Amino acid sequence: MRAIWNGSIGFGLVNIPVKLYSGVQNSNLDLDMLDERDHANIKYQRINEDTRKEVPYDHIVKGYFLKDRYIILDDHDFEEAAPEKNKVIELENFVDIHEINPIYYETSYYSAPEKQGVKAYALLLQALLKSKKAGIGRFVLRNTENLCVIHPLDDVIVVSKIRFQEEIRERDELKKVDDVKVSKKELDMGLALIKQYSSDFDITGFKDEYSKELLRIIKAKAKGKQAAVKKLKPKKAKSDDLYDQLMESLNSKKGA
């Protein structure tokens, strides 16, 4: 793996030199857009909306629409707004990781210690595991300040980027269900269904079946064949009554 960031984790007065590596990858197939007539690649052009002519890259500027006009920004403006380019993930405080709602998580990176920071790295890892806590800090990646969670994953410290509060959209326009009455027997049945389906989390049991099937179809077409695809039929409850649907779900799980 190739490191995408190198710096250190600030743990009190201790600096732990580390490198970050991408911890995730896309499982989707890399599909290209082609002209159906000759399978030539489709290329995108930068077109002026008014003149409909292509604009040279060196003539393109960035602007923010404010009230009734665009405010143009230059390189100096971006440099002024950029966070200080330090190379330290300063741990500001520690929290129970279960207090962080999954909506905040963005992407994750593996960290690996430099030679001179191995012991301090091991100390922080063991302390996080023992305390069952996660560190909250900030770091600069690609000239942008990022909020992150430092947490253990087996024998590795993971740095997960999380969103700032202002990046989470308000929920005022969503339909609320506060006034919907759910009976005790319906709630008890719902809890029983959750209990029946509960198990230890094992990510290996969940696969990207769509990409797998699509690749199978592609390979079959390459050989001039038509791949047979199994279509799953959605299950339909026999009754429209919520309680009956819950009961039927419980019985079907028992039967399976």
N, C-alpha and C positions, 0 to 999 in steps of 0.2 A: 504493500500500500504506500501511496505517496502522501506525505504530510501536507496539510493545507494551512497550518498555522503553527508557529512555534513561539514560545514565551514562557510564562511561569504562572503557577497558582499561588496566590498570596494567602497563607494560612497563619494569621497573626503576624509575627515578625519573621516567619519562615517563608522563604521563597522556594517553590518546587519547580525546577525547570522541566517543561513538558513539551511534547508535540501533539497536535490534534490530527486525527484521521477521520474521514467521513465514516460514520457508523451505519449509514443506510444506503440503499440503492433502489432504483426503480425496477419493478418486476414487469412493467408493461413492455410489449414488443416495440422496437424502434421502426415505425412505419414511415415511409416517405410519400409525399404527395406527387403524383405523376399525371402527365397528360395522357388520357386514355388512348389517344390516337397513335402515339409513338413511344409512350412510356418515358418521355423526357422529364427530368426533374422540374418542378415548379419553383421558380425563384420569385422572391418578393422585391418590389421596388419602393423607394421612398418618393411618393407622389405628392406634389403641391395640390391641395384640395381645390384651389381656385383656378390655377393655370392648367392642371392635369399633367404637368411636366415633371420629370424626375429631378429630384433635388440632390446635388452633390453632398456627400457626407460632411465636408468641411463648411457647408453653408447652413447646417442644422444647429439650432440653439434650443435650449430648454426654457420653458416659461410656465408660470403659474397664473391661472385665470383668477383675477381678483376684481370683484364687482363687475366692471364693464370692459376690462381690457387685460391683456397679458403683461405680466411683469417678467422681463427677461433676466435670467441668471447667468453669470459667467463663472469661470473657474475659481476666481477669487472668492465669490460668494460661497461656493461649496467648501472651499478651504477654511473660510471663517467659521462655518457652521459645523465642520467636522470635529468629532471628539478628539481629545488628545491621543496621539498615536503611541500609547504605551503598550507594553507587551505583557501585562499582568492581569490575570483574572483575580481581582481582589474579592475575597469572600467577606461579604458585609454582615451576614447573620446566618443562623442555622434554623431550619424548620422541620416539622414532621412532613415527610414527602406526601403523605396522604391528604394533607391540607391543600395541596396544589391541584386544582381542577384540571382534568385532561384537556379542556378547551384551550389552555394556555400553551401547551406543548407545540413546538414547531418542527425541529429536527435535532438529531443527536450526533455527537462525535465521540470517538474513543480517544482517550488520552494515554500517552506512554511516557514514562520518565526518561529524562536524559541521564547519563551515567552518574553525574554528580548529585542527582536528586532521588536516587532509588530508595534510600532509607526513609527520607521524609515523605515520599510518595506512599510507601508501605504503611507508614504511621497514619497518614490521613485516611487511607483506605480502611484500615482496621478500626480507626476511631469512628468513621461513618457507619461501618457495619455494626459496631458495638453499641453505638448510641441510637441507631436506627433513624438518623437525621440526614438531611440534605443541605448543602450549602447554597446560598443565593449570592450571585455576583454579577459583574458586568465585564465584557471584554469587547475589543474593537476588531471586527473582521470586515475586510474590504471597505475600509473607511466609514463603517457604520457601527454605532454602539449597540450592543446586544445584551439583553438580560438573559441569565442562564441559571440552571440548576446543576450543581455538582453532586452526583450520586453514585453509589457503587453498583456494579453489575458483576457478580462473582469476584474475579480477581482484577478487575479493571475499574478505573474511575471514569465515569461517563459525564461529558459536558453536554447538557441538553438546552438548546436555545428555547426560550419561552417568550410569549408575546407580552408587551406592556398592556396595562389595563385599558389605555385609550384605543387599543387595536381590537378590543372586543366590542361588538356592536350591541346597542341597547335592545331590550326585548319588549319595549312598550307596545309595539304594533302587533305583537303576536297574540293569538287568541289564548285567553287564560281559562283554566278549568277549576278555579278555586270554588266556584259555586255548584259544581257537579257533585251530586250525592252518590256515594258508593256505599252499598250496604256492608254490614259486618261480614256476612257470609260470603259475599263476593271478594272482599279483601282477604279473608282467611283462605279462600280458594286460590287467589292470586299468589299469596305467600307460600302455600303448599306447592304450587306449580314451580315457583322459583326454587324452592328447596329441592324438589325432585330433579330439576335440571342442573343443580349446583354441582361443581367439581373443582378440583385444583386447576388453575390456569396453565395450559400447556400450548404454547404458540405453534409447536410443530404439528398440531392437529389441524391447523388452518392453512390451506394452500391457495395460491392464486390460480383457481381452476379455469378462469376465462382465458388467461394468457396461454395456459397449457393446452387448452382445446384449440385455440386459434393457431398455435404453432403446429399442432397435429394436422389441422386442415391445410396449412401452408405446405407442409411436407408431402401430404397426399396429393395436392394439386401439382406440385413440382414433378410428381411421377405420373401425372395425367389421371389420377384417381379422384374419386369423390369420397371424402371421409364421412363415416356414419357418426352422427352426433346424437347422444342421448338427451332428450328433452325432459326436464323435470316438470311434472305437472303440479301446480300450486294446490296445497291442501285447502279444502273448503269445509267449513263447519256445517253440520246438518241443521242447526238452529240459529236464529238471529239473536237469541237471548244470551246476554253476557255470561250469566252463571252457567248455562248449559254448555256454552263454548269452553269455559274453563274446565268443567267436569269432563267434557269429551277430550280435552287436551291431556288431562291427568290420566284418563283411562288408556288413551292411545300410547302414552309414554310407558305405562305399565305393561301394555301388550308388547311393545317393542323390546 
